[in-house]
Amino acid sequence: METQMRGKVVLITGGTGGIGKATALGIAKLGATTVVVGRNKERAEAALAEIKAQSGNPKVDLILADLSSQADIRKLADEFTSRYDRLDVLLNNVGGLYAKRWETVDGVEASFAMNHLNVHLLTTLLLPTLKASAPSRIINVNSSGHRFAKVNFDDLFAEKWYRGLDIYVNSKLVNLLVSYELARRLAGSGVTVNIADPGGAMTDMTNGMTPEMVPWFMAMAWPLFRVFQRGQTVEKAAVSSIYLASSPDVEGVTGRYFNPSGKEVKSSGASYDQIASRRLWDITEQLLANSPAVSTVRASA
Ligand SMILES: NC(=O)c1ccc[n+]([C@@H]2O[C@H](COP(=O)([O-])OP(=O)(O)OC[C@H]3O[C@@H](n4cnc5c(N)ncnc54)[C@H](OP(=O)(O)O)[C@@H]3O)[C@@H](O)[C@H]2O)c1
């Protein structure tokens, strides 16, 4: 175990499987107290044991929560702050790509909830702890697919039309726009917000993809696309998140997008539309209006 992150506390959503687990292992190897969030108890406990054994770091902890549920997200934030008095890195890694449209217990379209809303709510709830721990970092995991996305203000919750991958990338673009808005609002606070693009990897998410979920040109080249996907490892996909969580090179850097190698690059032109960012920020806050946490960000903005 290296010691580069000893004394730091890192919280990783979706840290018990896929890219998030590889990210958690990388961060645990650097010596940080690594708190992973997953939903399935058995799988989470197995992941925890594996991360501890492979990293040689005993300070790996678990909080169970279903991040599609706002009540669970609030419980997660309470549980975290009752166990820890600092948070150096919040790594919003979890995401969701679904074959069919469904709504969460809160009545929100699931792609929007899993790729955007959970990130905003958890971040908002943990912001006081992040500020008290400054300099601290928020890392939101996005997707290069955002480059093919658009924000459909007329059908933000995919009520009129649904195709899995399109709605997934659209919700990733929504999160990117709101992440940049958060970075602007937190300027000077000591809390940075950056975006990690993992590239691709074979995980539960990508294993669940079917030709019906993708545009026709991808469906046509489906066997080729799957071969390409199989060549991508979770370890490689974790590089940008681990870099953003640990590197002194990005201390104080905020509102930037990093490619799968951890190199800063521009995101899509649409992602820099500040009018859309503010509009989505307001919509997000309205959706979470019953959450007592929302006023925290508004007050500090
Ligand atoms: N894989 C790719 O090719 C790819 C490409 C671009 C971007 N990304 C992005 O990278 C991130 C990680 O993707 P991934 O492919 O590793 O995803 P994944 O395999 O689906 O992630 C699995 C992890 O997410 C957790 N999880 C799933 N749904 C959850 C929920 N409702 N509540 C709490 N935890 C939940 C799982 O916990 P349980 O096992 O307990 O359910 C597990 O820890 C996502 O943001 C994704 O959009 C991935």
The ligand as an SDF file (V2000), in Angstrom:
LIG
                    3D

 48 52  0  0  0  0  0  0  0  0999 V2000
  -19.0310    0.6810  -18.5090 N   0  0  0  0  0  0  0  0  0  0  0  0
  -18.8360    1.5650  -19.4650 C   0  0  0  0  0  0  0  0  0  0  0  0
  -18.4590    1.1950  -20.6110 O   0  0  0  0  0  0  0  0  0  0  0  0
  -19.0340    3.0190  -19.2070 C   0  0  0  0  0  0  0  0  0  0  0  0
  -18.8080    3.9210  -20.2670 C   0  0  0  0  0  0  0  0  0  0  0  0
  -18.9750    5.2860  -20.0330 C   0  0  0  0  0  0  0  0  0  0  0  0
  -19.3490    5.7310  -18.7850 C   0  0  0  0  0  0  0  0  0  0  0  0
  -19.5830    4.8260  -17.7730 N   0  0  0  0  0  0  0  0  0  0  0  0
  -19.9850    5.3560  -16.4660 C   0  0  0  0  0  0  0  0  0  0  0  0
  -19.1290    4.8320  -15.4670 O   0  0  0  0  0  0  0  0  0  0  0  0
  -19.8500    4.6770  -14.2270 C   0  0  0  0  0  0  0  0  0  0  0  0
  -19.7150    3.2520  -13.7310 C   0  0  0  0  0  0  0  0  0  0  0  0
  -20.2570    2.3880  -14.7190 O   0  0  0  0  0  0  0  0  0  0  0  0
  -20.1960    0.8060  -14.6450 P   0  0  0  0  0  0  0  0  0  0  0  0
  -20.2200    0.3280  -16.0500 O   0  0  0  0  0  0  0  0  0  0  0  0
  -19.1120    0.3760  -13.7240 O   0  0  0  0  0  0  0  0  0  0  0  0
  -21.6260    0.5120  -14.0040 O   0  0  0  0  0  0  0  0  0  0  0  0
  -22.1420   -0.8070  -13.2570 P   0  0  0  0  0  0  0  0  0  0  0  0
  -21.3380   -1.9840  -13.6230 O   0  0  0  0  0  0  0  0  0  0  0  0
  -23.5990   -0.8710  -13.4990 O   0  0  0  0  0  0  0  0  0  0  0  0
  -21.8790   -0.4140  -11.7470 O   0  0  0  0  0  0  0  0  0  0  0  0
  -22.1210   -1.3360  -10.7550 C   0  0  0  0  0  0  0  0  0  0  0  0
  -22.0550   -0.6460   -9.4190 C   0  0  0  0  0  0  0  0  0  0  0  0
  -23.1230    0.3090   -9.3140 O   0  0  0  0  0  0  0  0  0  0  0  0
  -23.9500   -0.0630   -8.2040 C   0  0  0  0  0  0  0  0  0  0  0  0
  -25.3440    0.3010   -8.4320 N   0  0  0  0  0  0  0  0  0  0  0  0
  -26.0870    0.1060   -9.5360 C   0  0  0  0  0  0  0  0  0  0  0  0
  -27.3250    0.5660   -9.3430 N   0  0  0  0  0  0  0  0  0  0  0  0
  -27.3740    1.0540   -8.0860 C   0  0  0  0  0  0  0  0  0  0  0  0
  -28.3670    1.6700   -7.2910 C   0  0  0  0  0  0  0  0  0  0  0  0
  -29.6180    1.8620   -7.7400 N   0  0  0  0  0  0  0  0  0  0  0  0
  -28.0530    2.0650   -6.0440 N   0  0  0  0  0  0  0  0  0  0  0  0
  -26.8130    1.8760   -5.5520 C   0  0  0  0  0  0  0  0  0  0  0  0
  -25.8220    1.3000   -6.2500 N   0  0  0  0  0  0  0  0  0  0  0  0
  -26.1040    0.8960   -7.4980 C   0  0  0  0  0  0  0  0  0  0  0  0
  -23.7620   -1.5590   -8.0770 C   0  0  0  0  0  0  0  0  0  0  0  0
  -24.1680   -1.9840   -6.8120 O   0  0  0  0  0  0  0  0  0  0  0  0
  -25.0430   -3.3610   -6.6970 P   0  0  0  0  0  0  0  0  0  0  0  0
  -24.1790   -4.4430   -7.2760 O   0  0  0  0  0  0  0  0  0  0  0  0
  -25.2650   -3.5030   -5.2410 O   0  0  0  0  0  0  0  0  0  0  0  0
  -26.2760   -3.1280   -7.4770 O   0  0  0  0  0  0  0  0  0  0  0  0
  -22.2620   -1.6480   -8.2940 C   0  0  0  0  0  0  0  0  0  0  0  0
  -21.5470   -1.1850   -7.1740 O   0  0  0  0  0  0  0  0  0  0  0  0
  -21.2850    5.0860  -14.5340 C   0  0  0  0  0  0  0  0  0  0  0  0
  -21.4860    6.4280  -14.1960 O   0  0  0  0  0  0  0  0  0  0  0  0
  -21.3820    4.9290  -16.0400 C   0  0  0  0  0  0  0  0  0  0  0  0
  -22.3780    5.7350  -16.5930 O   0  0  0  0  0  0  0  0  0  0  0  0
  -19.4370    3.4850  -17.9630 C   0  0  0  0  0  0  0  0  0  0  0  0
  1  2  1  0
  2  3  2  0
  2  4  1  0
  4  5  1  0
  4 48  2  0
  5  6  2  0
  6  7  1  0
  7  8  2  0
  8  9  1  0
  8 48  1  0
  9 10  1  0
  9 46  1  0
 10 11  1  0
 11 12  1  0
 11 44  1  0
 12 13  1  0
 13 14  1  0
 14 15  2  0
 14 16  1  0
 14 17  1  0
 17 18  1  0
 18 19  2  0
 18 20  1  0
 18 21  1  0
 21 22  1  0
 22 23  1  0
 23 24  1  0
 23 42  1  0
 24 25  1  0
 25 26  1  0
 25 36  1  0
 26 27  1  0
 26 35  1  0
 27 28  2  0
 28 29  1  0
 29 30  1  0
 29 35  2  0
 30 31  1  0
 30 32  2  0
 32 33  1  0
 33 34  2  0
 34 35  1  0
 36 37  1  0
 36 42  1  0
 37 38  1  0
 38 39  2  0
 38 40  1  0
 38 41  1  0
 42 43  1  0
 44 45  1  0
 44 46  1  0
 46 47  1  0
M  CHG  2   8   1  16  -1
M  END
$$$$
